[in-house]
């Protein structure tokens, strides 16, 4: 991904997480951005609409503790593109990339208000609800 595309990714995340959800910028962007695979969806006009990232390999193993598990994160869709199916497309793109990087299972940390969205895509919640960036989350997994 080019530096310009990465700036578009960060712009989508800034709008959704930092501006809309009041996530502090200093925790939204982290060292994992440098080693993660990012996907970026753009409209016909070239403007960004959504993004997600995949953490794989040693970083995923360190975070999940499970061999063969990849981590989907930072899924963000701009307001104008919500309800269009783009979020599901981004999840499927990350799952495909996860398979290509040797993943057999995906883990994600869903905001509680988004549990139904992920359940419809085949994810199952596990464990208790916990706070992350001041927002209730729950871990979810899906076999690839």
DRENKOLNU-513093 format. One record per residue (C-alpha): residue number from 1; residue in one letter; x, y, z. Coordinates in steps of 0.02 Angstrom, whole numbers, plus 32768, in hexadecimal, padded with zeros to 4 digits. Example, Ala and Ser with C-alpha at 12.3 -4.5 7.8 and 13.67 -1.06 7.14 Angstrom:
BEGIN
<pos: 1; code: A; c1: 8267; c2: 7F1F; c3: 8186>
<pos: 2; code: S; c1: 82AC; c2: 7FCB; c3: 8165>
This chain:
BEGIN
<pos: 1; code: X; c1: 8000; c2: 8000; c3: 8000>
<pos: 2; code: X; c1: 8044; c2: 80AA; c3: 7FD1>
<pos: 3; code: X; c1: 8061; c2: 8132; c3: 8052>
<pos: 4; code: X; c1: 7FD4; c2: 8196; c3: 8000>
<pos: 5; code: X; c1: 7F5B; c2: 8103; c3: 8011>
<pos: 6; code: X; c1: 7F8F; c2: 80EB; c3: 80C6>
<pos: 7; code: X; c1: 7F65; c2: 81A2; c3: 80E6>
<pos: 8; code: X; c1: 7EB7; c2: 8180; c3: 809E>
<pos: 9; code: X; c1: 7EA6; c2: 80EA; c3: 8113>
<pos: 10; code: X; c1: 7ED7; c2: 8156; c3: 81A7>
<pos: 11; code: X; c1: 7E5D; c2: 81DC; c3: 816F>
<pos: 12; code: X; c1: 7DCA; c2: 8163; c3: 8170>
<pos: 13; code: X; c1: 7DFC; c2: 8123; c3: 821B>
<pos: 14; code: X; c1: 7E10; c2: 81D5; c3: 825B>
<pos: 15; code: X; c1: 7D61; c2: 8203; c3: 8221>
<pos: 16; code: X; c1: 7D0D; c2: 8166; c3: 8267>
<pos: 17; code: X; c1: 7D6D; c2: 8144; c3: 8306>
<pos: 18; code: X; c1: 7DBB; c2: 81E8; c3: 833D>
<pos: 19; code: X; c1: 7D35; c2: 8263; c3: 8304>
<pos: 20; code: X; c1: 7C93; c2: 81FD; c3: 830F>
<pos: 21; code: X; c1: 7CBD; c2: 818A; c3: 83A1>
<pos: 22; code: X; c1: 7D37; c2: 81F7; c3: 8402>
<pos: 23; code: X; c1: 7DC2; c2: 8176; c3: 8404>
<pos: 24; code: X; c1: 7E64; c2: 81D0; c3: 8434>
<pos: 25; code: X; c1: 7ED5; c2: 81E0; c3: 839C>
<pos: 26; code: X; c1: 7F6B; c2: 81A4; c3: 83FF>
<pos: 27; code: X; c1: 7F1B; c2: 80F9; c3: 8415>
<pos: 28; code: X; c1: 7EC7; c2: 80ED; c3: 836A>
<pos: 29; code: X; c1: 7F6D; c2: 80E6; c3: 830E>
<pos: 30; code: X; c1: 7FEF; c2: 806B; c3: 834C>
<pos: 31; code: X; c1: 808F; c2: 8011; c3: 8320>
<pos: 32; code: X; c1: 802A; c2: 7F84; c3: 82D2>
<pos: 33; code: X; c1: 7FF7; c2: 7FF6; c3: 8243>
<pos: 34; code: X; c1: 80A7; c2: 7FE5; c3: 81FD>
<pos: 35; code: X; c1: 80A1; c2: 7F27; c3: 81EF>
<pos: 36; code: X; c1: 7FE7; c2: 7F0B; c3: 81CE>
<pos: 37; code: X; c1: 7F94; c2: 7EEF; c3: 8126>
<pos: 38; code: X; c1: 7F16; c2: 7F7A; c3: 8106>
<pos: 39; code: X; c1: 7E83; c2: 7F76; c3: 808E>
<pos: 40; code: X; c1: 7E37; c2: 8015; c3: 804B>
<pos: 41; code: X; c1: 7D91; c2: 8026; c3: 7FF1>
<pos: 42; code: X; c1: 7D7B; c2: 80BB; c3: 7F7E>
<pos: 43; code: X; c1: 7CE5; c2: 80FA; c3: 7F1E>
<pos: 44; code: X; c1: 7CD9; c2: 8114; c3: 7E62>
<pos: 45; code: X; c1: 7D19; c2: 81C4; c3: 7E7F>
<pos: 46; code: X; c1: 7DB5; c2: 8183; c3: 7ED6>
<pos: 47; code: X; c1: 7D82; c2: 81C1; c3: 7F81>
<pos: 48; code: X; c1: 7D9B; c2: 814C; c3: 8014>
<pos: 49; code: X; c1: 7D02; c2: 80F6; c3: 805D>
<pos: 50; code: X; c1: 7D43; c2: 8073; c3: 80D7>
<pos: 51; code: X; c1: 7DD6; c2: 8012; c3: 8118>
<pos: 52; code: X; c1: 7E0E; c2: 7F81; c3: 8185>
<pos: 53; code: X; c1: 7EB3; c2: 7F33; c3: 81B8>
<pos: 54; code: X; c1: 7EF7; c2: 7E84; c3: 81CC>
<pos: 55; code: X; c1: 7F77; c2: 7E56; c3: 824E>
<pos: 56; code: X; c1: 7FCC; c2: 7DB0; c3: 8225>
<pos: 57; code: X; c1: 8067; c2: 7D4B; c3: 8249>
<pos: 58; code: X; c1: 80CB; c2: 7D65; c3: 82E7>
<pos: 59; code: X; c1: 806A; c2: 7E01; c3: 8317>
<pos: 60; code: X; c1: 7FC4; c2: 7DA4; c3: 830F>
<pos: 61; code: X; c1: 800A; c2: 7D12; c3: 8372>
<pos: 62; code: X; c1: 804A; c2: 7D89; c3: 83F8>
<pos: 63; code: X; c1: 7FA0; c2: 7DDE; c3: 8406>
<pos: 64; code: X; c1: 7F2C; c2: 7D47; c3: 83F9>
<pos: 65; code: X; c1: 7F98; c2: 7CBC; c3: 8441>
<pos: 66; code: X; c1: 7F51; c2: 7C46; c3: 83BE>
<pos: 67; code: X; c1: 7FB7; c2: 7BFD; c3: 832F>
<pos: 68; code: X; c1: 7F63; c2: 7C19; c3: 8286>
<pos: 69; code: X; c1: 7EF4; c2: 7CA5; c3: 82C5>
<pos: 70; code: X; c1: 7EF6; c2: 7D4E; c3: 826E>
<pos: 71; code: X; c1: 7EAC; c2: 7DEF; c3: 82B2>
<pos: 72; code: X; c1: 7E30; c2: 7E5D; c3: 8257>
<pos: 73; code: X; c1: 7E2B; c2: 7F0D; c3: 8299>
<pos: 74; code: X; c1: 7E09; c2: 7FC5; c3: 827A>
<pos: 75; code: X; c1: 7D73; c2: 7FA3; c3: 820B>
<pos: 76; code: X; c1: 7D2D; c2: 804E; c3: 81E1>
<pos: 77; code: X; c1: 7CAC; c2: 8086; c3: 8161>
<pos: 78; code: X; c1: 7C84; c2: 813D; c3: 8145>
<pos: 79; code: X; c1: 7BCF; c2: 8171; c3: 8169>
<pos: 80; code: X; c1: 7BAA; c2: 818D; c3: 80B0>
<pos: 81; code: X; c1: 7BD3; c2: 80D6; c3: 8089>
<pos: 82; code: X; c1: 7B7D; c2: 8081; c3: 811C>
<pos: 83; code: X; c1: 7AEF; c2: 800A; c3: 80F3>
<pos: 84; code: X; c1: 7B36; c2: 7FE5; c3: 8046>
<pos: 85; code: X; c1: 7B87; c2: 7F3D; c3: 806E>
<pos: 86; code: X; c1: 7C35; c2: 7F8A; c3: 806C>
<pos: 87; code: X; c1: 7C5B; c2: 7F55; c3: 811F>
<pos: 88; code: X; c1: 7C38; c2: 7E9F; c3: 80F3>
<pos: 89; code: X; c1: 7CA5; c2: 7EAF; c3: 8057>
<pos: 90; code: X; c1: 7D34; c2: 7EF1; c3: 80C0>
<pos: 91; code: X; c1: 7D22; c2: 7E61; c3: 813C>
<pos: 92; code: X; c1: 7D25; c2: 7DE3; c3: 80AE>
<pos: 93; code: X; c1: 7DBF; c2: 7E37; c3: 8062>
<pos: 94; code: X; c1: 7E1A; c2: 7E2A; c3: 8109>
<pos: 95; code: X; c1: 7DE5; c2: 7D74; c3: 811B>
<pos: 96; code: X; c1: 7E2B; c2: 7D4D; c3: 806E>
<pos: 97; code: X; c1: 7ECD; c2: 7DA6; c3: 8098>
<pos: 98; code: X; c1: 7ED1; c2: 7D45; c3: 813C>
<pos: 99; code: X; c1: 7EC6; c2: 7CA0; c3: 80DD>
<pos: 100; code: X; c1: 7F51; c2: 7CDA; c3: 8068>
<pos: 101; code: X; c1: 7FBE; c2: 7CFC; c3: 8101>
<pos: 102; code: X; c1: 7FA1; c2: 7C4E; c3: 814A>
<pos: 103; code: X; c1: 7F11; c2: 7C77; c3: 81BC>
<pos: 104; code: X; c1: 7E90; c2: 7BF2; c3: 81E6>
<pos: 105; code: X; c1: 7E2B; c2: 7C5B; c3: 825F>
<pos: 106; code: X; c1: 7E05; c2: 7D15; c3: 8274>
<pos: 107; code: X; c1: 7DF4; c2: 7D72; c3: 8317>
<pos: 108; code: X; c1: 7DAC; c2: 7E20; c3: 8328>
<pos: 109; code: X; c1: 7D7F; c2: 7E94; c3: 83B6>
<pos: 110; code: X; c1: 7CD0; c2: 7ED4; c3: 838E>
<pos: 111; code: X; c1: 7C7A; c2: 7F69; c3: 83D7>
<pos: 112; code: X; c1: 7BE0; c2: 7F21; c3: 842F>
<pos: 113; code: X; c1: 7B6C; c2: 7F87; c3: 83BF>
<pos: 114; code: X; c1: 7BB7; c2: 7F2B; c3: 8328>
<pos: 115; code: X; c1: 7BA6; c2: 7E78; c3: 8369>
<pos: 116; code: X; c1: 7B0E; c2: 7E55; c3: 82F9>
<pos: 117; code: X; c1: 7B6C; c2: 7E8E; c3: 825E>
<pos: 118; code: X; c1: 7BFA; c2: 7E13; c3: 8280>
<pos: 119; code: X; c1: 7B84; c2: 7D87; c3: 82B4>
<pos: 120; code: X; c1: 7B2F; c2: 7D95; c3: 820A>
<pos: 121; code: X; c1: 7BDC; c2: 7D7A; c3: 81BC>
<pos: 122; code: X; c1: 7BF7; c2: 7CD9; c3: 821F>
<pos: 123; code: X; c1: 7C56; c2: 7D19; c3: 82B6>
<pos: 124; code: X; c1: 7C33; c2: 7CD9; c3: 8366>
<pos: 125; code: X; c1: 7C4A; c2: 7D40; c3: 8403>
<pos: 126; code: X; c1: 7CB3; c2: 7CF8; c3: 848F>
<pos: 127; code: X; c1: 7CE2; c2: 7D36; c3: 853B>
<pos: 128; code: X; c1: 7CA1; c2: 7DCC; c3: 859A>
<pos: 129; code: X; c1: 7C83; c2: 7E7F; c3: 8562>
<pos: 130; code: X; c1: 7D19; c2: 7EEF; c3: 8586>
<pos: 131; code: X; c1: 7D42; c2: 7FA7; c3: 856A>
<pos: 132; code: X; c1: 7DB9; c2: 7FDE; c3: 84E1>
<pos: 133; code: X; c1: 7DD2; c2: 8098; c3: 84C1>
<pos: 134; code: X; c1: 7D3E; c2: 80B4; c3: 8534>
<pos: 135; code: X; c1: 7CCA; c2: 804D; c3: 84C4>
<pos: 136; code: X; c1: 7C80; c2: 7FA2; c3: 84F5>
<pos: 137; code: X; c1: 7CCD; c2: 7F17; c3: 848A>
<pos: 138; code: X; c1: 7CC2; c2: 7E5B; c3: 847D>
<pos: 139; code: X; c1: 7D3B; c2: 7DE0; c3: 842C>
<pos: 140; code: X; c1: 7CF5; c2: 7D80; c3: 8398>
<pos: 141; code: X; c1: 7D3F; c2: 7CF4; c3: 832C>
<pos: 142; code: X; c1: 7D1B; c2: 7C9A; c3: 828B>
<pos: 143; code: X; c1: 7D6D; c2: 7C04; c3: 8239>
<pos: 144; code: X; c1: 7DA8; c2: 7C2C; c3: 8189>
